[in-house]
């Protein structure tokens, strides 16, 4: 995992990337909505300065146990600290941004 995101000429940007993990349960409607909404949110507000890993807990149950996941879909902002967790389909963009500690104005 890169510590800094790269721009088109291979140089590091001034800001460390946001690192997200989205935990879902297969191809359920809630999971599919959460994936689409999270991707939209990241593209709109983080200007490609992010990493998003989508983890299906049916395929990787040990990962869910390691993260102490009790409800899904779950978005975890790993970086920058502090870590933040948000449960749901991520459809309320303002709520998601506020919950992960980002203003609605974007970056």
Secondary structure, DSSP 8 states (H G I E B T S, - for coil): --SEEE-TTS-EEEEE-EEEEEEE-TT-HHHHHHHHHHHHHHHHHSTT-EEEEEEETTT-HHHHHHTT--SSSEEEEEESSS-EEEES----HHHHHHHTT--TT--
